[in-house]
C-alpha cells in the first residue's frame, strides 16, 4: 500500500468529511506512505468499531476511484 504524499491533503480532507458526518471532531490527521494517524473525539452515538470501519471503507473506495493513489491496494484488514 502506498499513499502518495502529493495527494495526502485531499485524502485528509475526504476523511475529515467522514469524521464530520459521524458528528465527531477531527483534531489532527497525518501519516506516511503506508499508514495514517487520526486524532479525534468520538461522539456518544458512535461505536469505535463502526467509526473505524466507516472511515476505512469510504476512504478505500474513494482512493481507488479517484486515480490519485494508483499504488494503493487497501487498508490493513485488522
Backbone as JSON Lines, residues from 0, in Angstrom:
{"i":0,"aa":"X","n":[0.85,-1.16,0.0],"ca":[0.0,0.0,0.0],"c":[0.89,1.23,0.0]}
{"i":1,"aa":"X","n":[0.57,2.2,-0.85],"ca":[1.32,3.43,-0.88],"c":[0.37,4.62,-0.96]}
{"i":2,"aa":"X","n":[0.54,5.54,-0.05],"ca":[-0.24,6.77,-0.04],"c":[0.67,7.87,-0.56]}
{"i":3,"aa":"X","n":[0.41,8.34,-1.76],"ca":[1.25,9.35,-2.4],"c":[1.21,10.65,-1.6]}
{"i":4,"aa":"X","n":[2.39,11.14,-1.23],"ca":[2.48,12.33,-0.39],"c":[1.85,13.55,-1.03]}
{"i":5,"aa":"X","n":[1.98,13.67,-2.34],"ca":[1.45,14.86,-3.02],"c":[-0.08,14.94,-3.01]}
{"i":6,"aa":"X","n":[-0.75,13.84,-2.68],"ca":[-2.21,13.83,-2.64],"c":[-2.78,13.62,-1.23]}
{"i":7,"aa":"X","n":[-1.92,13.63,-0.24],"ca":[-2.37,13.39,1.13],"c":[-3.38,14.43,1.6]}
{"i":8,"aa":"X","n":[-3.17,15.69,1.23],"ca":[-4.09,16.73,1.69],"c":[-5.51,16.45,1.23]}
{"i":9,"aa":"X","n":[-5.67,15.98,0.01],"ca":[-7.01,15.64,-0.49],"c":[-7.6,14.47,0.27]}
{"i":10,"aa":"X","n":[-6.78,13.48,0.56],"ca":[-7.23,12.33,1.35],"c":[-7.66,12.78,2.74]}
{"i":11,"aa":"X","n":[-6.86,13.61,3.37],"ca":[-7.17,14.07,4.72],"c":[-8.47,14.87,4.73]}
{"i":12,"aa":"X","n":[-8.7,15.68,3.72],"ca":[-9.94,16.45,3.64],"c":[-11.13,15.51,3.46]}
{"i":13,"aa":"X","n":[-10.95,14.47,2.67],"ca":[-12.02,13.49,2.48],"c":[-12.35,12.8,3.8]}
{"i":14,"aa":"X","n":[-11.33,12.38,4.52],"ca":[-11.53,11.71,5.8],"c":[-12.15,12.68,6.81]}
{"i":15,"aa":"X","n":[-11.76,13.96,6.77],"ca":[-12.37,14.95,7.65],"c":[-13.88,14.99,7.43]}
{"i":16,"aa":"X","n":[-14.3,14.9,6.16],"ca":[-15.72,14.88,5.85],"c":[-16.43,13.68,6.47]}
{"i":17,"aa":"X","n":[-15.8,12.53,6.43],"ca":[-16.37,11.33,7.03],"c":[-16.52,11.52,8.54]}
{"i":18,"aa":"X","n":[-15.45,12.0,9.17],"ca":[-15.45,12.22,10.61],"c":[-16.55,13.22,10.98]}
{"i":19,"aa":"X","n":[-16.64,14.3,10.23],"ca":[-17.65,15.33,10.48],"c":[-19.07,14.76,10.35]}
{"i":20,"aa":"X","n":[-19.29,13.92,9.35],"ca":[-20.61,13.31,9.16],"c":[-20.99,12.36,10.29]}
{"i":21,"aa":"X","n":[-20.0,11.85,11.0],"ca":[-20.25,10.97,12.14],"c":[-20.44,11.77,13.43]}
{"i":22,"aa":"X","n":[-20.52,13.11,13.3],"ca":[-20.69,14.03,14.43],"c":[-19.5,14.0,15.39]}
{"i":23,"aa":"X","n":[-18.33,13.72,14.84],"ca":[-17.1,13.71,15.63],"c":[-16.26,14.92,15.21]}
{"i":24,"aa":"X","n":[-15.28,15.27,16.04],"ca":[-14.42,16.39,15.75],"c":[-13.01,15.89,15.48]}
{"i":25,"aa":"X","n":[-12.47,16.28,14.31],"ca":[-11.11,15.91,13.96],"c":[-10.15,16.97,14.49]}
{"i":26,"aa":"X","n":[-9.21,16.54,15.3],"ca":[-8.22,17.45,15.86],"c":[-6.94,17.45,15.03]}
{"i":27,"aa":"X","n":[-6.53,16.28,14.54],"ca":[-5.29,16.19,13.77],"c":[-5.34,14.92,12.93]}
{"i":28,"aa":"X","n":[-4.8,15.03,11.72],"ca":[-4.65,13.86,10.85],"c":[-3.31,14.0,10.15]}
{"i":29,"aa":"X","n":[-2.58,12.9,10.05],"ca":[-1.27,12.9,9.39],"c":[-0.9,11.46,9.12]}
{"i":30,"aa":"X","n":[0.17,11.25,8.4],"ca":[0.58,9.9,8.13],"c":[1.84,9.81,7.31]}
{"i":31,"aa":"X","n":[2.12,8.6,6.86],"ca":[3.26,8.33,6.0],"c":[2.74,7.56,4.79]}
{"i":32,"aa":"X","n":[3.65,7.03,4.0],"ca":[3.24,6.35,2.78],"c":[2.47,5.05,3.02]}
{"i":33,"aa":"X","n":[2.51,4.52,4.24],"ca":[1.83,3.25,4.47],"c":[0.8,3.25,5.61]}
{"i":34,"aa":"X","n":[0.57,4.4,6.24],"ca":[-0.48,4.45,7.26],"c":[-0.81,5.9,7.61]}
{"i":35,"aa":"X","n":[-1.93,6.07,8.29],"ca":[-2.31,7.4,8.77],"c":[-2.65,7.34,10.25]}
{"i":36,"aa":"X","n":[-2.59,8.51,10.88],"ca":[-3.0,8.66,12.28],"c":[-4.13,9.67,12.31]}
{"i":37,"aa":"X","n":[-5.16,9.37,13.07],"ca":[-6.3,10.26,13.23],"c":[-6.49,10.51,14.72]}
{"i":38,"aa":"X","n":[-6.5,11.78,15.09],"ca":[-6.77,12.17,16.47],"c":[-8.1,12.92,16.47]}
{"i":39,"aa":"X","n":[-9.1,12.31,17.05],"ca":[-10.44,12.91,17.05],"c":[-11.17,12.51,18.32]}
{"i":40,"aa":"X","n":[-12.3,13.18,18.54],"ca":[-13.17,12.71,19.61],"c":[-14.13,11.7,19.01]}
{"i":41,"aa":"X","n":[-14.9,11.05,19.84],"ca":[-15.87,10.06,19.39],"c":[-17.22,10.45,19.96]}
{"i":42,"aa":"X","n":[-18.14,10.77,19.08],"ca":[-19.48,11.18,19.51],"c":[-20.12,10.03,20.3]}
{"i":43,"aa":"X","n":[-20.88,10.34,21.34],"ca":[-21.51,9.29,22.16],"c":[-22.4,8.33,21.37]}
{"i":44,"aa":"X","n":[-22.92,8.79,20.24],"ca":[-23.79,7.92,19.45],"c":[-23.02,6.96,18.54]}
{"i":45,"aa":"X","n":[-21.7,7.1,18.47],"ca":[-20.89,6.28,17.56],"c":[-20.12,5.22,18.33]}
{"i":46,"aa":"X","n":[-20.05,4.02,17.75],"ca":[-19.18,2.99,18.34],"c":[-17.82,3.09,17.66]}
{"i":47,"aa":"X","n":[-16.77,2.81,18.39],"ca":[-15.42,2.91,17.84],"c":[-15.24,1.98,16.65]}
{"i":48,"aa":"X","n":[-15.72,0.76,16.76],"ca":[-15.57,-0.21,15.66],"c":[-16.24,0.29,14.39]}
{"i":49,"aa":"X","n":[-17.46,0.8,14.51],"ca":[-18.17,1.31,13.33],"c":[-17.5,2.56,12.78]}
{"i":50,"aa":"X","n":[-17.0,3.39,13.66],"ca":[-16.31,4.62,13.27],"c":[-15.1,4.29,12.39]}
{"i":51,"aa":"X","n":[-14.26,3.4,12.86],"ca":[-13.07,3.0,12.1],"c":[-13.46,2.3,10.8]}
{"i":52,"aa":"X","n":[-14.44,1.4,10.88],"ca":[-14.89,0.7,9.68],"c":[-15.4,1.67,8.62]}
{"i":53,"aa":"X","n":[-16.2,2.63,9.02],"ca":[-16.76,3.59,8.07],"c":[-15.66,4.43,7.42]}
{"i":54,"aa":"X","n":[-14.67,4.84,8.19],"ca":[-13.55,5.6,7.63],"c":[-12.78,4.74,6.64]}
{"i":55,"aa":"X","n":[-12.48,3.5,7.01],"ca":[-11.7,2.64,6.14],"c":[-12.44,2.28,4.86]}
{"i":56,"aa":"X","n":[-13.71,1.94,4.96],"ca":[-14.49,1.54,3.78],"c":[-14.65,2.71,2.81]}
{"i":57,"aa":"X","n":[-15.07,3.86,3.34],"ca":[-15.31,5.02,2.47],"c":[-14.02,5.53,1.84]}
{"i":58,"aa":"X","n":[-12.96,5.66,2.63],"ca":[-11.7,6.18,2.08],"c":[-11.07,5.19,1.12]}
{"i":59,"aa":"X","n":[-11.21,3.9,1.37],"ca":[-10.71,2.87,0.46],"c":[-11.35,3.02,-0.92]}
{"i":60,"aa":"X","n":[-12.66,3.14,-0.96],"ca":[-13.36,3.3,-2.23],"c":[-12.98,4.58,-2.92]}
{"i":61,"aa":"X","n":[-12.89,5.67,-2.18],"ca":[-12.53,6.96,-2.76],"c":[-11.12,6.95,-3.32]}
{"i":62,"aa":"X","n":[-10.18,6.37,-2.56],"ca":[-8.79,6.33,-3.01],"c":[-8.63,5.53,-4.3]}
{"i":63,"aa":"X","n":[-9.35,4.43,-4.4],"ca":[-9.27,3.6,-5.6],"c":[-9.95,4.26,-6.79]}
{"i":64,"aa":"X","n":[-11.06,4.94,-6.58],"ca":[-11.79,5.54,-7.7],"c":[-11.25,6.89,-8.12]}
{"i":65,"aa":"X","n":[-10.53,7.58,-7.23],"ca":[-10.04,8.93,-7.54],"c":[-8.9,8.93,-8.56]}
{"i":66,"aa":"X","n":[-8.15,7.85,-8.62],"ca":[-6.99,7.8,-9.5],"c":[-5.77,8.51,-8.94]}
{"i":67,"aa":"X","n":[-5.89,9.07,-7.74],"ca":[-4.78,9.81,-7.14],"c":[-3.77,8.9,-6.43]}
{"i":68,"aa":"X","n":[-4.18,7.68,-6.17],"ca":[-3.34,6.75,-5.39],"c":[-3.22,5.42,-6.15]}
{"i":69,"aa":"X","n":[-2.55,5.41,-7.3],"ca":[-2.53,4.21,-8.14],"c":[-1.85,2.99,-7.49]}
{"i":70,"aa":"X","n":[-0.99,3.21,-6.51],"ca":[-0.31,2.09,-5.85],"c":[-1.04,1.6,-4.61]}
{"i":71,"aa":"X","n":[-2.14,2.27,-4.25],"ca":[-2.9,1.88,-3.06],"c":[-3.7,0.62,-3.35]}
{"i":72,"aa":"X","n":[-3.53,-0.39,-2.51],"ca":[-4.25,-1.66,-2.68],"c":[-5.36,-1.83,-1.66]}
{"i":73,"aa":"X","n":[-5.26,-1.18,-0.51],"ca":[-6.3,-1.3,0.51],"c":[-5.7,-1.13,1.89]}
{"i":74,"aa":"X","n":[-6.59,-0.83,2.85],"ca":[-6.16,-0.71,4.24],"c":[-5.96,-2.09,4.84]}
{"i":75,"aa":"X","n":[-5.21,-2.15,5.9],"ca":[-4.99,-3.4,6.63],"c":[-6.34,-3.93,7.12]}
{"i":76,"aa":"X","n":[-6.52,-5.23,7.07],"ca":[-7.79,-5.85,7.45],"c":[-8.11,-5.72,8.93]}
{"i":77,"aa":"X","n":[-7.11,-5.78,9.77],"ca":[-7.4,-5.75,11.21],"c":[-7.14,-4.39,11.81]}
